[in-house]
């Protein structure tokens, strides 16, 4: 498995660990084109570069472009990027690392993680120097940011939910317009042959929604978004959210 050693990072674990085990220190190897498993509770598997057999992931393992990952029931996993951004995944999540370029003062950041199922929480650092792209995508939408905290939930039917906790997120996508069936009328006389249009490209209706802190947008399985709205801390409260907020306070 891919592991390196660049710097020392200390972090706290407050999820079910007794005080004596709260502080731990781990040496993580984070290359510019990779992300490191900085926390893993439960089981997760990796398909390296999308090839070969699935193998178990371990803390300090590195993920690179092309790797596919799936977490098992009840798992919690955090990835640490070279720019100090974090991506966390709940159990029963599946994703692929599409792009993993952390960037530099003269090199734009380019990160894209494609989630096909499950929950992801992103804590994205602000870029220094050249602007770039940091996106979490699904089959129906792309949530792009520069420096913020947000989450995306992707369901089995391909619908998705994006909620923002800090900063601004641009959610983009597109869905095919579905034409309502026409009612059947009374019998009519059939005319002679008429020309039939040749093949033509079916366009996607592109859209962009901008949501800010404590706002959300739902995207249907057809790729069409609902109207964005505010959400409350009370309706958002669950173990997954509380765990992520606790991890964010440790950064």
Residue frames as qw, qx, qy, qz and C-alpha x, y, z in Angstrom:
[[0.000, 0.890, 0.457, 0.000, 0.00, 0.00, 0.00],
 [0.398, 0.609, -0.013, 0.686, 1.13, 3.55, -0.69],
 [0.506, -0.822, -0.208, 0.157, 2.60, 5.26, 2.40],
 [0.502, 0.534, -0.173, 0.657, 5.16, 8.07, 2.84],
 [0.518, -0.618, -0.371, 0.461, 6.50, 10.36, 5.58],
 [0.299, 0.633, 0.117, 0.705, 6.44, 14.12, 5.20],
 [0.089, -0.478, 0.318, -0.814, 5.33, 15.73, 8.43],
 [0.211, -0.207, -0.868, 0.399, 3.97, 15.02, 11.89],
 [0.361, -0.392, -0.212, -0.819, 0.38, 15.82, 12.66],
 [0.021, -0.093, -0.846, 0.525, -1.34, 15.49, 16.00],
 [0.460, -0.282, -0.346, -0.768, -5.07, 15.00, 16.25],
 [0.326, -0.112, 0.706, -0.618, -7.63, 14.07, 18.90],
 [0.378, -0.215, -0.817, -0.378, -10.22, 11.34, 18.86],
 [0.301, -0.092, 0.485, -0.816, -13.36, 12.07, 20.87],
 [0.722, 0.006, -0.319, -0.614, -15.75, 9.52, 19.36],
 [0.938, -0.214, -0.187, -0.200, -16.18, 6.82, 21.99],
 [0.679, 0.251, -0.502, 0.474, -12.58, 6.75, 23.18],
 [0.586, -0.716, -0.296, 0.238, -11.83, 7.16, 26.90],
 [0.043, -0.986, 0.155, 0.033, -9.78, 10.24, 27.98],
 [0.617, -0.524, 0.506, 0.300, -6.63, 8.16, 28.38],
 [0.606, 0.163, 0.624, 0.466, -6.75, 7.39, 24.65],
 [0.282, 0.880, 0.294, -0.246, -7.93, 10.82, 23.51],
 [0.122, 0.879, -0.354, -0.295, -4.59, 12.17, 22.27],
 [0.873, 0.049, 0.401, 0.274, -2.75, 10.31, 19.58],
 [0.050, 0.768, -0.395, -0.502, 0.06, 11.25, 17.22],
 [0.843, 0.280, 0.440, 0.131, 0.43, 9.81, 13.74],
 [0.186, -0.500, 0.483, 0.695, 3.04, 10.32, 11.05],
 [0.658, 0.585, 0.441, -0.173, 1.27, 10.81, 7.75],
 [0.368, -0.178, 0.552, 0.727, 2.75, 10.77, 4.29],
 [0.414, 0.750, 0.428, -0.289, 0.84, 13.15, 2.02],
 [0.434, 0.005, 0.483, 0.760, 2.03, 13.63, -1.53],
 [0.190, 0.290, -0.080, -0.935, 0.76, 16.48, -3.70],
 [0.518, 0.072, -0.556, -0.646, -1.24, 14.03, -5.79],
 [0.483, -0.186, -0.855, 0.042, -2.60, 11.90, -2.99],
 [0.512, -0.574, 0.109, -0.630, -4.75, 11.87, 0.13],
 [0.272, 0.216, -0.876, 0.335, -3.97, 9.95, 3.32],
 [0.630, -0.508, -0.543, -0.223, -6.31, 7.97, 5.54],
 [0.063, 0.473, -0.480, 0.736, -5.93, 10.00, 8.74],
 [0.456, -0.118, 0.631, -0.617, -8.75, 8.25, 10.62],
 [0.571, 0.013, -0.685, -0.452, -10.54, 4.95, 10.13],
 [0.445, -0.113, 0.708, -0.537, -13.07, 3.35, 12.40],
 [0.820, 0.309, 0.368, -0.310, -14.52, 0.11, 11.09],
 [0.641, -0.024, 0.637, 0.428, -13.70, -1.38, 7.70],
 [0.442, 0.779, -0.073, -0.439, -13.05, 0.05, 4.25],
 [0.782, 0.058, 0.515, 0.346, -11.72, -1.44, 1.03],
 [0.121, 0.746, -0.295, -0.584, -9.80, -0.06, -1.93],
 [0.820, 0.395, 0.361, 0.201, -9.60, -1.01, -5.59],
 [0.347, -0.606, 0.267, 0.664, -6.27, 0.51, -6.56],
 [0.058, 0.342, -0.509, -0.788, -6.48, 2.40, -9.86],
 [0.730, 0.233, 0.040, -0.642, -9.80, 0.63, -10.41],
 [0.707, 0.337, -0.603, -0.152, -8.03, -2.69, -11.08],
 [0.313, 0.231, -0.857, 0.338, -7.24, -5.92, -9.31],
 [0.470, -0.472, -0.745, 0.044, -8.90, -7.33, -6.20],
 [0.336, -0.818, -0.020, -0.467, -10.43, -5.25, -3.42],
 [0.614, 0.031, -0.580, 0.535, -8.05, -4.99, -0.45],
 [0.428, -0.766, -0.431, 0.209, -8.46, -3.62, 3.07],
 [0.186, 0.774, -0.121, 0.593, -7.59, 0.01, 3.77],
 [0.663, -0.416, -0.412, 0.467, -5.57, 0.90, 6.87],
 [0.174, -0.962, -0.048, 0.203, -4.78, 4.17, 8.65],
 [0.287, -0.687, 0.432, 0.509, -1.92, 6.07, 6.96],
 [0.577, 0.262, 0.663, 0.399, -2.62, 4.43, 3.58],
 [0.048, 0.440, -0.192, -0.876, -2.54, 6.84, 0.63],
 [0.573, 0.577, 0.578, -0.062, -5.19, 7.22, -2.06],
 [0.182, -0.334, 0.434, 0.816, -4.29, 8.37, -5.55],
 [0.512, 0.381, -0.167, -0.751, -6.12, 9.28, -8.72],
 [0.580, 0.176, -0.701, -0.375, -8.10, 6.34, -10.07],
 [0.097, 0.015, -0.919, 0.382, -8.52, 4.58, -6.72],
 [0.559, -0.404, -0.393, -0.608, -12.00, 3.41, -5.78],
 [0.037, 0.144, -0.777, 0.611, -13.09, 3.01, -2.16],
 [0.591, -0.450, -0.455, -0.491, -16.07, 1.52, -0.36],
 [0.142, -0.340, 0.659, -0.656, -16.73, 1.73, 3.37],
 [0.353, -0.240, -0.903, -0.053, -18.57, -0.95, 5.28],
 [0.457, -0.703, -0.442, -0.320, -21.59, -0.66, 7.57],
 [0.602, -0.770, -0.160, 0.138, -20.90, 1.58, 10.58],
 [0.704, 0.028, 0.021, 0.709, -17.51, 2.78, 9.30],
 [0.012, -0.984, -0.055, 0.166, -16.12, 6.31, 9.64],
 [0.761, 0.071, 0.194, 0.614, -13.19, 7.42, 7.51],
 [0.012, 0.951, -0.014, -0.309, -11.28, 10.69, 7.14],
 [0.756, 0.352, 0.145, 0.533, -8.92, 11.64, 4.33],
 [0.272, -0.821, 0.049, 0.499, -6.30, 14.34, 4.82],
 [0.662, 0.683, 0.133, 0.279, -5.11, 16.21, 1.73],
 [0.648, 0.075, -0.100, 0.751, -1.78, 17.94, 1.26],
 [0.021, 0.508, 0.048, 0.859, -3.43, 21.38, 1.57],
 [0.023, 0.002, 0.719, -0.695, -4.88, 20.34, 4.97],
 [0.626, -0.061, -0.173, -0.758, -8.42, 19.90, 3.62],
 [0.297, -0.075, 0.914, -0.267, -10.44, 16.99, 4.99],
 [0.626, -0.008, -0.464, -0.627, -12.93, 14.61, 3.40],
 [0.309, -0.142, 0.845, -0.413, -14.92, 12.25, 5.63],
 [0.536, -0.007, -0.649, -0.541, -17.11, 9.33, 4.64],
 [0.681, -0.226, 0.431, -0.547, -19.82, 7.48, 6.51],
 [0.447, -0.081, 0.890, 0.042, -20.42, 3.74, 6.34],
 [0.547, 0.491, 0.675, 0.061, -21.85, 2.22, 3.17],
 [0.228, 0.865, -0.107, -0.434, -20.25, 4.90, 1.00],
 [0.784, 0.174, 0.423, 0.421, -18.65, 4.36, -2.40],
 [0.159, 0.943, -0.069, -0.284, -16.43, 6.86, -4.20],
 [0.822, 0.282, 0.144, 0.474, -13.63, 7.31, -6.72],
 [0.305, -0.699, 0.132, 0.633, -10.67, 9.68, -6.61],
 [0.630, 0.710, 0.278, 0.149, -10.91, 11.43, -9.98],
 [0.412, 0.692, -0.195, 0.560, -8.42, 14.28, -9.43],
 [0.686, -0.671, -0.170, 0.224, -6.13, 14.91, -6.45],
 [0.528, 0.384, -0.085, 0.753, -3.85, 17.89, -7.10],
 [0.392, -0.680, -0.435, 0.441, -3.48, 19.94, -3.92],
 [0.263, 0.905, 0.126, 0.309, -1.95, 22.87, -5.81],
 [0.610, -0.250, -0.117, 0.743, 0.76, 25.38, -4.92],
 [0.035, -0.679, -0.105, 0.726, 1.25, 29.17, -5.06],
 [0.190, 0.467, -0.472, -0.723, 1.75, 28.93, -8.82],
 [0.182, -0.037, -0.929, -0.321, -0.24, 25.74, -9.48],
 [0.581, -0.234, -0.054, -0.778, -4.07, 25.71, -9.30],
 [0.378, -0.088, 0.855, -0.345, -5.66, 23.19, -6.96],
 [0.611, 0.118, -0.490, -0.610, -7.69, 20.52, -8.77],
 [0.170, -0.063, 0.926, -0.330, -9.56, 18.04, -6.59],
 [0.671, -0.001, -0.253, -0.697, -12.55, 15.95, -7.64],
 [0.152, -0.066, 0.960, -0.228, -13.98, 13.04, -5.69],
 [0.533, -0.071, -0.471, -0.699, -16.94, 11.29, -7.30],
 [0.318, -0.054, 0.801, -0.504, -19.42, 9.75, -4.86],
 [0.389, -0.098, -0.738, -0.542, -21.82, 7.13, -6.19],
 [0.646, -0.519, -0.518, -0.212, -23.39, 6.27, -2.83],
 [0.634, -0.359, -0.473, 0.495, -23.29, 7.40, 0.78],
 [0.199, -0.969, -0.147, 0.018, -22.36, 10.48, 2.78],
 [0.654, 0.196, -0.104, 0.723, -19.33, 12.76, 2.45],
 [0.266, -0.930, -0.161, 0.195, -18.35, 15.75, 4.59],
 [0.643, 0.432, 0.003, 0.633, -15.85, 18.26, 3.19],
 [0.337, -0.877, -0.047, 0.340, -13.82, 20.78, 5.18],
 [0.694, 0.508, 0.159, 0.485, -11.97, 22.68, 2.47],
 [0.437, -0.548, -0.033, 0.713, -9.12, 25.08, 3.20],
 [0.328, 0.911, 0.038, -0.248, -8.85, 28.39, 1.36],
 [0.833, 0.314, 0.104, 0.444, -6.33, 28.31, -1.44],
 [0.298, -0.795, 0.168, 0.501, -3.15, 30.37, -1.36],
 [0.193, -0.361, 0.622, 0.668, -1.88, 31.69, -4.66],
 [0.240, 0.047, -0.682, -0.689, -3.32, 30.27, -7.86],
 [0.673, 0.033, 0.293, -0.679, -7.06, 29.64, -7.79],
 [0.127, 0.148, -0.952, -0.235, -8.36, 26.20, -8.55],
 [0.696, -0.180, -0.347, -0.602, -11.17, 23.73, -8.17],
 [0.077, -0.119, 0.915, -0.377, -12.32, 21.52, -5.29],
 [0.641, -0.024, -0.242, -0.728, -15.39, 19.48, -6.11],
 [0.345, 0.015, 0.912, -0.222, -17.41, 16.60, -4.74],
 [0.468, 0.173, -0.433, -0.751, -19.55, 15.16, -7.52],
 [0.575, 0.118, 0.767, -0.259, -22.31, 12.60, -7.90],
 [0.341, 0.262, 0.781, 0.453, -24.14, 11.25, -10.93],
 [0.092, 0.795, 0.569, 0.190, -26.58, 14.17, -10.81],
 [0.096, -0.989, -0.034, -0.111, -24.66, 17.17, -9.41],
 [0.671, 0.207, -0.272, 0.658, -21.27, 18.75, -8.72],
 [0.377, -0.912, -0.156, 0.049, -20.62, 20.82, -5.58],
 [0.659, 0.360, -0.123, 0.649, -17.61, 23.08, -6.11],
 [0.401, -0.906, -0.113, 0.077, -15.94, 25.34, -3.54],
 [0.445, 0.660, -0.381, 0.471, -12.73, 27.13, -2.60],
 [0.208, 0.182, -0.714, 0.643, -12.86, 27.29, 1.18],
 [0.601, -0.285, -0.006, -0.747, -15.88, 26.08, 3.13],
 [0.201, -0.071, 0.937, -0.278, -17.58, 23.27, 5.06],
 [0.684, 0.139, -0.120, -0.706, -20.37, 21.28, 3.46],
 [0.461, -0.084, 0.881, -0.068, -21.76, 17.78, 3.02],
 [0.563, 0.216, -0.463, -0.650, -23.32, 15.73, 0.25],
 [0.584, -0.009, 0.766, -0.267, -25.59, 12.70, 0.72],
 [0.408, 0.290, -0.629, -0.594, -26.05, 10.45, -2.32],
 [0.742, 0.003, 0.502, -0.444, -28.89, 7.91, -2.36],
 [0.510, -0.015, 0.823, 0.249, -29.19, 4.66, -4.31],
 [0.482, 0.697, 0.530, 0.024, -31.68, 6.24, -6.70],
 [0.528, 0.293, 0.163, 0.780, -28.98, 8.86, -7.57],
 [0.164, -0.906, -0.209, -0.329, -30.78, 11.70, -5.80],
 [0.576, 0.076, -0.369, 0.726, -28.58, 13.91, -3.62],
 [0.314, -0.915, -0.254, -0.019, -28.69, 16.44, -0.80],
 [0.524, 0.313, -0.223, 0.760, -26.14, 19.23, -0.33],
 [0.402, -0.877, -0.263, 0.015, -25.99, 21.20, 2.93],
 [0.443, 0.549, -0.248, 0.664, -23.58, 24.06, 3.64],
 [0.612, -0.630, -0.377, 0.294, -22.27, 24.87, 7.12],
 [0.296, -0.747, 0.095, 0.588, -19.77, 27.59, 6.33],
 [0.189, -0.317, 0.555, 0.745, -18.92, 29.57, 3.21],
 [0.610, 0.489, -0.009, -0.623, -20.55, 29.30, -0.22],
 [0.486, -0.052, 0.839, 0.240, -21.04, 26.31, -2.52],
 [0.478, 0.402, -0.330, -0.708, -21.86, 26.34, -6.24],
 [0.577, 0.085, 0.808, -0.079, -23.94, 23.27, -7.09],
 [0.399, 0.456, -0.412, -0.681, -24.21, 22.54, -10.80],
 [0.431, 0.055, 0.900, 0.035, -25.78, 19.81, -12.88],
 [0.409, 0.214, -0.388, -0.798, -28.39, 19.03, -15.46],
 [0.465, 0.163, 0.842, -0.221, -31.39, 16.83, -16.04],
 [0.020, 0.169, 0.737, 0.654, -33.25, 15.83, -19.18],
 [0.445, 0.077, 0.155, -0.879, -36.57, 17.55, -19.55],
 [0.186, 0.189, 0.964, 0.003, -39.32, 14.94, -19.38],
 [0.326, -0.063, -0.353, -0.875, -42.23, 15.56, -21.73],
 [0.516, 0.084, 0.627, -0.578, -45.65, 14.78, -20.25],
 [0.246, 0.195, 0.898, 0.308, -47.58, 12.08, -22.15],
 [0.290, 0.026, -0.243, -0.925, -50.17, 13.49, -24.51],
 [0.574, 0.171, 0.610, -0.520, -53.82, 12.54, -23.90],
 [0.224, 0.132, 0.874, 0.411, -55.40, 10.14, -26.37],
 [0.365, 0.292, 0.035, -0.883, -57.99, 11.95, -28.50],
 [0.781, 0.360, 0.363, -0.357, -60.74, 10.71, -30.78],
 [0.719, 0.129, 0.550, 0.405, -59.85, 8.71, -33.92],
 [0.185, 0.782, -0.161, -0.572, -58.43, 10.82, -36.72],
 [0.840, 0.541, 0.015, -0.027, -57.76, 10.20, -40.40],
 [0.703, -0.391, 0.360, 0.471, -54.24, 8.89, -41.04],
 [0.345, 0.853, -0.208, -0.333, -52.34, 11.02, -43.51],
 [0.877, 0.423, -0.174, 0.147, -49.84, 9.78, -46.00],
 [0.797, -0.146, -0.142, 0.568, -46.12, 9.38, -45.34],
 [0.020, -0.991, 0.048, -0.125, -44.37, 12.46, -43.96],
 [0.528, 0.541, -0.491, 0.433, -40.64, 13.21, -43.60],
 [0.770, -0.593, -0.201, 0.125, -39.11, 12.10, -40.28],
 [0.026, -0.924, 0.366, -0.113, -36.37, 14.29, -38.76],
 [0.743, 0.309, -0.537, 0.252, -32.97, 12.65, -38.64],
 [0.704, -0.392, -0.426, 0.411, -31.02, 11.92, -35.46],
 [0.054, 0.800, -0.102, 0.588, -30.39, 14.97, -33.29],
 [0.382, 0.136, -0.658, 0.635, -28.53, 15.63, -30.08],
 [0.488, -0.726, -0.457, -0.162, -30.63, 15.67, -26.90],
 [0.196, 0.560, -0.361, 0.719, -29.37, 18.53, -24.77],
 [0.491, -0.422, -0.652, 0.395, -29.23, 18.58, -20.97],
 [0.146, -0.892, -0.165, -0.395, -30.75, 21.51, -19.13],
 [0.562, 0.110, -0.452, 0.684, -27.78, 22.90, -17.24],
 [0.380, -0.849, -0.209, -0.303, -28.31, 24.71, -13.95],
 [0.440, 0.217, -0.513, 0.704, -26.33, 26.31, -11.15],
 [0.515, -0.773, -0.310, -0.202, -27.53, 26.89, -7.59],
 [0.302, 0.441, -0.486, 0.692, -25.53, 28.96, -5.11],
 [0.670, -0.635, -0.356, -0.142, -26.14, 28.11, -1.46],
 [0.099, 0.643, -0.467, 0.598, -24.60, 29.63, 1.65],
 [0.097, 0.138, -0.844, 0.509, -24.22, 28.70, 5.32],
 [0.308, 0.231, 0.748, -0.540, -27.24, 26.85, 6.77],
 [0.635, 0.418, -0.095, -0.643, -28.82, 26.39, 3.35],
 [0.510, -0.073, 0.848, 0.124, -29.49, 23.22, 1.39],
 [0.577, 0.384, -0.313, -0.649, -30.58, 21.99, -2.01],
 [0.699, 0.014, 0.711, -0.076, -32.00, 18.60, -2.99],
 [0.306, 0.428, -0.604, -0.599, -31.36, 17.16, -6.44],
 [0.869, 0.102, 0.253, -0.414, -33.78, 14.57, -7.76],
 [0.727, -0.094, 0.636, 0.242, -32.81, 11.29, -9.39],
 [0.605, 0.672, 0.363, 0.223, -33.51, 13.00, -12.73],
 [0.553, 0.067, 0.035, 0.830, -30.87, 15.64, -12.01],
 [0.066, -0.694, -0.267, -0.666, -33.35, 18.46, -11.43],
 [0.254, 0.012, -0.593, 0.764, -32.88, 20.55, -8.26],
 [0.224, -0.772, -0.594, 0.034, -35.56, 21.63, -5.85],
 [0.016, 0.878, -0.023, 0.477, -35.70, 25.23, -4.69],
 [0.461, 0.169, -0.596, 0.635, -32.92, 25.89, -2.14],
 [0.503, -0.750, -0.226, -0.366, -34.03, 26.55, 1.42],
 [0.116, -0.621, 0.595, -0.497, -32.68, 27.18, 4.90],
 [0.770, -0.226, -0.596, -0.009, -32.30, 24.29, 7.31],
 [0.461, -0.776, 0.205, -0.378, -32.12, 24.34, 11.11],
 [0.067, 0.493, -0.826, 0.267, -29.60, 22.81, 13.49],
 [0.627, -0.089, 0.599, -0.490, -32.40, 20.79, 15.06],
 [0.884, 0.362, 0.084, -0.283, -33.44, 19.04, 11.83],
 [0.569, 0.647, -0.503, 0.070, -29.77, 18.48, 10.95],
 [0.329, -0.599, 0.660, -0.311, -28.73, 16.94, 14.27],
 [0.987, -0.018, -0.101, -0.121, -27.60, 13.31, 14.15],
 [0.792, -0.466, 0.266, 0.293, -24.52, 11.26, 15.08],
 [0.715, 0.354, 0.266, 0.542, -22.87, 11.71, 11.67],
 [0.134, 0.864, 0.072, 0.480, -23.14, 15.51, 11.83],
 [0.539, -0.826, 0.141, -0.081, -22.03, 15.73, 15.46],
 [0.858, -0.201, 0.244, 0.404, -18.98, 13.56, 14.77],
 [0.565, 0.525, 0.198, 0.605, -17.93, 15.76, 11.87],
 [0.114, -0.915, -0.007, -0.386, -18.39, 18.96, 13.83],
 [0.727, -0.650, 0.184, 0.118, -16.28, 17.53, 16.65],
 [0.802, 0.063, 0.258, 0.535, -13.52, 16.61, 14.17],
 [0.327, 0.755, 0.158, 0.545, -13.67, 20.08, 12.62],
 [0.378, -0.910, 0.054, -0.160, -13.17, 21.71, 16.03],
 [0.820, -0.406, 0.229, 0.331, -9.91, 19.79, 16.37],
 [0.680, 0.504, 0.167, 0.505, -8.39, 21.28, 13.21]]
